[in-house]
Amino acid sequence: MLPQRVVLSPEALFQEIAGEGVILDLASSSYFGLDEVGVRLWQLLLADPSLQAACTVLLTEYEVEPAQLEQDLSTLVGQLVEAGLATVQ
């Protein structure tokens, strides 16, 4: 089950470069990289913090099984939270 809301850190600066994303955490001065799907998730969460809404959009944009996408999103969100780049509500 996906968390309901993922709030991105205001201390995170995001830049997309050639289909990949780089996030700079101003609080720790550390970098975090995102692949194409991670970039799209970040963009969707900026517009709406609902992870379920983001999952629904991603299912229409990529050929992936819903269970696999949910697992991948949960893993990525966990990594973002661990890095201090997001909080789950």
Rosetta constraint file for C-alpha pairs under 8 A:
AtomPair CA 1 CA 70 HARMONIC 7.62 0.50
AtomPair CA 2 CA 51 HARMONIC 6.78 0.50
AtomPair CA 2 CA 52 HARMONIC 6.70 0.50
AtomPair CA 2 CA 70 HARMONIC 6.80 0.50
AtomPair CA 2 CA 74 HARMONIC 6.56 0.50
AtomPair CA 3 CA 51 HARMONIC 6.65 0.50
AtomPair CA 3 CA 52 HARMONIC 7.83 0.50
AtomPair CA 3 CA 88 HARMONIC 6.61 0.50
AtomPair CA 3 CA 89 HARMONIC 6.92 0.50
AtomPair CA 4 CA 50 HARMONIC 5.75 0.50
AtomPair CA 4 CA 51 HARMONIC 5.94 0.50
AtomPair CA 4 CA 52 HARMONIC 6.72 0.50
AtomPair CA 4 CA 88 HARMONIC 7.60 0.50
AtomPair CA 4 CA 89 HARMONIC 6.39 0.50
AtomPair CA 5 CA 49 HARMONIC 5.09 0.50
AtomPair CA 5 CA 50 HARMONIC 4.63 0.50
AtomPair CA 5 CA 51 HARMONIC 5.73 0.50
AtomPair CA 5 CA 88 HARMONIC 5.79 0.50
AtomPair CA 5 CA 89 HARMONIC 5.12 0.50
AtomPair CA 6 CA 45 HARMONIC 6.99 0.50
AtomPair CA 6 CA 49 HARMONIC 5.07 0.50
AtomPair CA 6 CA 50 HARMONIC 6.44 0.50
AtomPair CA 6 CA 51 HARMONIC 6.31 0.50
AtomPair CA 6 CA 77 HARMONIC 7.74 0.50
AtomPair CA 6 CA 86 HARMONIC 6.44 0.50
AtomPair CA 6 CA 87 HARMONIC 5.75 0.50
AtomPair CA 6 CA 88 HARMONIC 4.70 0.50
AtomPair CA 6 CA 89 HARMONIC 6.36 0.50
AtomPair CA 7 CA 45 HARMONIC 7.42 0.50
AtomPair CA 7 CA 49 HARMONIC 5.72 0.50
AtomPair CA 7 CA 86 HARMONIC 5.41 0.50
AtomPair CA 7 CA 87 HARMONIC 5.25 0.50
AtomPair CA 7 CA 88 HARMONIC 6.35 0.50
AtomPair CA 7 CA 89 HARMONIC 7.57 0.50
AtomPair CA 8 CA 12 HARMONIC 7.51 0.50
AtomPair CA 8 CA 45 HARMONIC 7.38 0.50
AtomPair CA 8 CA 46 HARMONIC 7.20 0.50
AtomPair CA 8 CA 49 HARMONIC 7.94 0.50
AtomPair CA 8 CA 85 HARMONIC 5.98 0.50
AtomPair CA 8 CA 86 HARMONIC 4.25 0.50
AtomPair CA 8 CA 87 HARMONIC 6.55 0.50
AtomPair CA 9 CA 84 HARMONIC 7.30 0.50
AtomPair CA 9 CA 85 HARMONIC 5.00 0.50
AtomPair CA 9 CA 86 HARMONIC 5.05 0.50
AtomPair CA 9 CA 87 HARMONIC 7.33 0.50
AtomPair CA 11 CA 25 HARMONIC 5.80 0.50
AtomPair CA 11 CA 26 HARMONIC 5.22 0.50
AtomPair CA 11 CA 27 HARMONIC 6.19 0.50
AtomPair CA 11 CA 85 HARMONIC 7.53 0.50
AtomPair CA 12 CA 23 HARMONIC 6.17 0.50
AtomPair CA 12 CA 24 HARMONIC 5.56 0.50
AtomPair CA 12 CA 25 HARMONIC 4.58 0.50
AtomPair CA 12 CA 26 HARMONIC 6.08 0.50
AtomPair CA 12 CA 85 HARMONIC 6.15 0.50
AtomPair CA 13 CA 23 HARMONIC 5.43 0.50
AtomPair CA 13 CA 24 HARMONIC 5.07 0.50
AtomPair CA 13 CA 25 HARMONIC 6.48 0.50
AtomPair CA 13 CA 26 HARMONIC 7.31 0.50
AtomPair CA 14 CA 21 HARMONIC 6.93 0.50
AtomPair CA 14 CA 22 HARMONIC 5.83 0.50
AtomPair CA 14 CA 23 HARMONIC 4.48 0.50
AtomPair CA 14 CA 24 HARMONIC 6.55 0.50
AtomPair CA 15 CA 21 HARMONIC 5.68 0.50
AtomPair CA 15 CA 22 HARMONIC 5.35 0.50
AtomPair CA 15 CA 23 HARMONIC 6.45 0.50
AtomPair CA 16 CA 20 HARMONIC 5.62 0.50
AtomPair CA 16 CA 21 HARMONIC 4.34 0.50
AtomPair CA 16 CA 22 HARMONIC 6.34 0.50
AtomPair CA 16 CA 39 HARMONIC 7.28 0.50
AtomPair CA 17 CA 21 HARMONIC 5.94 0.50
AtomPair CA 17 CA 22 HARMONIC 7.52 0.50
AtomPair CA 19 CA 35 HARMONIC 7.28 0.50
AtomPair CA 19 CA 36 HARMONIC 5.57 0.50
AtomPair CA 19 CA 39 HARMONIC 7.59 0.50
AtomPair CA 20 CA 33 HARMONIC 7.40 0.50
AtomPair CA 20 CA 34 HARMONIC 5.77 0.50
AtomPair CA 20 CA 35 HARMONIC 4.94 0.50
AtomPair CA 20 CA 36 HARMONIC 5.40 0.50
AtomPair CA 20 CA 39 HARMONIC 6.43 0.50
AtomPair CA 21 CA 33 HARMONIC 5.64 0.50
AtomPair CA 21 CA 34 HARMONIC 4.71 0.50
AtomPair CA 21 CA 35 HARMONIC 6.38 0.50
AtomPair CA 21 CA 36 HARMONIC 7.46 0.50
AtomPair CA 21 CA 38 HARMONIC 7.60 0.50
AtomPair CA 21 CA 39 HARMONIC 5.54 0.50
AtomPair CA 22 CA 31 HARMONIC 6.72 0.50
AtomPair CA 22 CA 32 HARMONIC 5.78 0.50
AtomPair CA 22 CA 33 HARMONIC 4.69 0.50
AtomPair CA 22 CA 34 HARMONIC 6.26 0.50
AtomPair CA 23 CA 31 HARMONIC 5.54 0.50
AtomPair CA 23 CA 32 HARMONIC 5.05 0.50
AtomPair CA 23 CA 33 HARMONIC 6.32 0.50
AtomPair CA 23 CA 34 HARMONIC 7.94 0.50
AtomPair CA 24 CA 29 HARMONIC 6.43 0.50
AtomPair CA 24 CA 30 HARMONIC 5.84 0.50
AtomPair CA 24 CA 31 HARMONIC 4.65 0.50
AtomPair CA 24 CA 32 HARMONIC 6.57 0.50
AtomPair CA 25 CA 29 HARMONIC 5.31 0.50
AtomPair CA 25 CA 30 HARMONIC 5.43 0.50
AtomPair CA 25 CA 31 HARMONIC 6.32 0.50
AtomPair CA 25 CA 32 HARMONIC 7.94 0.50
AtomPair CA 25 CA 84 HARMONIC 7.79 0.50
AtomPair CA 25 CA 85 HARMONIC 6.83 0.50
AtomPair CA 26 CA 30 HARMONIC 7.43 0.50
AtomPair CA 34 CA 38 HARMONIC 4.97 0.50
AtomPair CA 34 CA 39 HARMONIC 5.77 0.50
AtomPair CA 35 CA 39 HARMONIC 6.10 0.50
AtomPair CA 36 CA 40 HARMONIC 6.34 0.50
AtomPair CA 37 CA 41 HARMONIC 6.16 0.50
AtomPair CA 38 CA 42 HARMONIC 6.16 0.50
AtomPair CA 38 CA 76 HARMONIC 7.66 0.50
AtomPair CA 39 CA 43 HARMONIC 6.26 0.50
AtomPair CA 40 CA 44 HARMONIC 6.19 0.50
AtomPair CA 40 CA 58 HARMONIC 7.99 0.50
AtomPair CA 41 CA 45 HARMONIC 6.09 0.50
AtomPair CA 41 CA 54 HARMONIC 6.52 0.50
AtomPair CA 41 CA 58 HARMONIC 7.77 0.50
AtomPair CA 42 CA 46 HARMONIC 6.18 0.50
AtomPair CA 43 CA 47 HARMONIC 6.62 0.50
AtomPair CA 44 CA 48 HARMONIC 6.12 0.50
AtomPair CA 44 CA 49 HARMONIC 7.59 0.50
AtomPair CA 44 CA 54 HARMONIC 5.76 0.50
AtomPair CA 45 CA 49 HARMONIC 4.57 0.50
AtomPair CA 45 CA 50 HARMONIC 6.79 0.50
AtomPair CA 45 CA 51 HARMONIC 7.10 0.50
AtomPair CA 45 CA 54 HARMONIC 6.83 0.50
AtomPair CA 48 CA 53 HARMONIC 7.71 0.50
AtomPair CA 48 CA 54 HARMONIC 7.82 0.50
AtomPair CA 50 CA 54 HARMONIC 6.42 0.50
AtomPair CA 51 CA 55 HARMONIC 6.09 0.50
AtomPair CA 52 CA 56 HARMONIC 6.23 0.50
AtomPair CA 53 CA 57 HARMONIC 6.43 0.50
AtomPair CA 54 CA 58 HARMONIC 6.13 0.50
AtomPair CA 55 CA 59 HARMONIC 6.11 0.50
AtomPair CA 55 CA 69 HARMONIC 7.33 0.50
AtomPair CA 55 CA 70 HARMONIC 7.13 0.50
AtomPair CA 55 CA 73 HARMONIC 7.87 0.50
AtomPair CA 56 CA 60 HARMONIC 6.75 0.50
AtomPair CA 57 CA 61 HARMONIC 6.47 0.50
AtomPair CA 58 CA 62 HARMONIC 5.94 0.50
AtomPair CA 59 CA 63 HARMONIC 6.88 0.50
AtomPair CA 59 CA 64 HARMONIC 6.65 0.50
AtomPair CA 59 CA 65 HARMONIC 7.84 0.50
AtomPair CA 59 CA 66 HARMONIC 6.90 0.50
AtomPair CA 59 CA 69 HARMONIC 7.70 0.50
AtomPair CA 64 CA 68 HARMONIC 6.78 0.50
AtomPair CA 64 CA 69 HARMONIC 6.39 0.50
AtomPair CA 65 CA 69 HARMONIC 6.25 0.50
AtomPair CA 66 CA 70 HARMONIC 6.13 0.50
AtomPair CA 67 CA 71 HARMONIC 6.21 0.50
AtomPair CA 68 CA 72 HARMONIC 6.13 0.50
AtomPair CA 69 CA 73 HARMONIC 5.98 0.50
AtomPair CA 70 CA 74 HARMONIC 6.04 0.50
AtomPair CA 71 CA 75 HARMONIC 6.25 0.50
AtomPair CA 72 CA 76 HARMONIC 6.19 0.50
AtomPair CA 73 CA 77 HARMONIC 5.96 0.50
AtomPair CA 74 CA 78 HARMONIC 6.04 0.50
AtomPair CA 75 CA 79 HARMONIC 6.32 0.50
AtomPair CA 76 CA 80 HARMONIC 6.23 0.50
AtomPair CA 77 CA 81 HARMONIC 6.10 0.50
AtomPair CA 77 CA 86 HARMONIC 7.57 0.50
AtomPair CA 78 CA 82 HARMONIC 6.06 0.50
AtomPair CA 79 CA 83 HARMONIC 6.10 0.50
AtomPair CA 80 CA 84 HARMONIC 6.26 0.50
AtomPair CA 80 CA 85 HARMONIC 5.05 0.50
AtomPair CA 80 CA 86 HARMONIC 5.54 0.50
AtomPair CA 81 CA 85 HARMONIC 5.69 0.50
AtomPair CA 81 CA 86 HARMONIC 4.77 0.50
AtomPair CA 81 CA 87 HARMONIC 5.58 0.50
AtomPair CA 81 CA 88 HARMONIC 7.42 0.50
